[in-house]
Amino acid sequence: MADIPLNEMSYAELLSLRGEIDKILLQKADERRNELLAELAEVNKIRTSAKATKYRHKAKYRSPEGHSWSGQGVTPKWLREHEARGGSRDDFLIKGQR
């Protein structure tokens, strides 16, 4: 870094220098922000494409109304109600599934 004799500069010269430094700092901050936004966009693109390849389970159960459930996750209300009435999940098992 160049040795600038700041102590020998006048008040007006120091203010002028500070103004120039502020302008340069704003430009550099804008450049860095744009770089970070570009990196973030790239990360989001990768995350979005990873979500698109997420595996979907095939339906294993189907209600008379056409609702389906893979047997994974929370049991749907229509199946819980059927079981509460004494029914079996197998009543809604899609043919060929086990």
Helices and strands as residue ranges (DSSP letters): G 6-8, H 11-52, E 61-62, E 68-69, H 77-84, G 89-92
